[in-house]
Amino acid sequence: MKLAFAGTPSFAVPALEALRRAGHEIRAVFTQADRPAGRGREPQASPVKLRALELALRVHQPTSFKSAEALDLLRDADVDAFIVVAYGLILPTAALGLPRLGCLNIHASLLPRWRGAAPIQRAILAGDAVTGVSIMHLEPGLDTGPVFATQSVPIGARDTAQSLGERLAMLGANMIGDTLTGLALGTAVATPQLTQGVSYAAKLGKVEATIDWRADAVQIERQVRAFNPWPIAQTFYNGEPLRLWEAALVSELEADNSAQAAPGTIIGTDHGIDVACGRGALRINKLQRPGRKVIDARSFLNATALTGARFGAP
């Protein structure tokens, strides 16, 4: 089948690779423009661009798909279907109608739950036990199109956005081939989404990453997992930001003295950095100072005396 592909982050790479392995002719790859990154703020290509170039595929990077130039690129590709995976740009109605069999999206949730930009992170933050992947026919609404296929996966108690995203990316890559086969044979059926159970996964913002220790320890632990690998949950100590990469709940027995401590107070350092929360306590296992490497709590404590201190606002 003749295809175009659009995607930007590493989540989209397994699908691109799977389509290539299956023998589809990928006539064009669309990805977002290179962005400044790192300390030097040098332009950095997206993971999809890097992999597409390795596969000797033609790459396009329009700043908007509403331009005549972008539409012409898709039109000239003359494809049967357009596969979109975490692209990050909105496709106008004019683009949706160009491929003969339409545009398909690999979406990292069980639609209609978590329509929008950050379904993986929102599922973790909400404490969902299960999530999955939906293969959807794109239409002008925000992730509102009919669904060809879904598969679910459990969210593990220690899953981060990265670990869960990697599993969902592989799942979506495996699913898209069957849907394309069904489209080619005329047997694929798309089912309209339910009108009940709709929820929206708003784009993540860095401001959400700052921990409010007055919250429940359960919610803060989810925050640490949901914001790994970006933007990384953070707190402050003596005005210095600390990024929290790994944490766990402190058992009720161990957290007995947290009820008397103000939120943000370090209440123990025997097994990690135990911090009192609005309810319960959180154990920080891995953290990072600005410009430093990620280290375990013991290494941090060897250099910093924390017992009785407090984490909080800058």
Stockholm file with secondary structure:
# STOCKHOLM 1.0

chainA/1-314         MKLAFAGTPSFAVPALEALRRAGHEIRAVFTQADRPAGRGREPQASPVKLRALELALRVHQPTSFKSAEALDLLRDADVDAFIVVAYGLILPTAALGLPRLGCLNIHASLLPRWRGAAPIQRAILAGDAVTGVSIMHLEPGLDTGPVFATQSVPIGARDTAQSLGERLAMLGANMIGDTLTGLALGTAVATPQLTQGVSYAAKLGKVEATIDWRADAVQIERQVRAFNPWPIAQTFYNGEPLRLWEAALVSELEADNSAQAAPGTIIGTDHGIDVACGRGALRINKLQRPGRKVIDARSFLNATALTGARFGAP
#=GR chainA/1-314 SS CEEEEEECSGGGHHHHHHHHHTTCEEEEEECCCCEEETTTTEEECCHHHHHHHHTTCCEECCSCTTSHHHHHHHHHHCCSEEEEESCCSCCCHHHHTSSTTCEEEEESSCTTTTEESCHHHHHHHTTCSEEEEEEEECCSSTTCSCEEEEEEEECCTTCCHHHHHHHHHHHHHHHHHHHHHHHHHTCCCCBCCCSSSCCEECCCCGGGGBCCTTSBHHHHHHHHHHTTTTTCEEEEETTEEEEEEEEEECCTTTTGGGGGSCTTBEEECSSSEEEECSBSEEEEEEEECTTSCCEEHHHHHHHCCCTTCBCBCC
#=GC SS_cons         CEEEEEECSGGGHHHHHHHHHTTCEEEEEECCCCEEETTTTEEECCHHHHHHHHTTCCEECCSCTTSHHHHHHHHHHCCSEEEEESCCSCCCHHHHTSSTTCEEEEESSCTTTTEESCHHHHHHHTTCSEEEEEEEECCSSTTCSCEEEEEEEECCTTCCHHHHHHHHHHHHHHHHHHHHHHHHHTCCCCBCCCSSSCCEECCCCGGGGBCCTTSBHHHHHHHHHHTTTTTCEEEEETTEEEEEEEEEECCTTTTGGGGGSCTTBEEECSSSEEEECSBSEEEEEEEECTTSCCEEHHHHHHHCCCTTCBCBCC
//
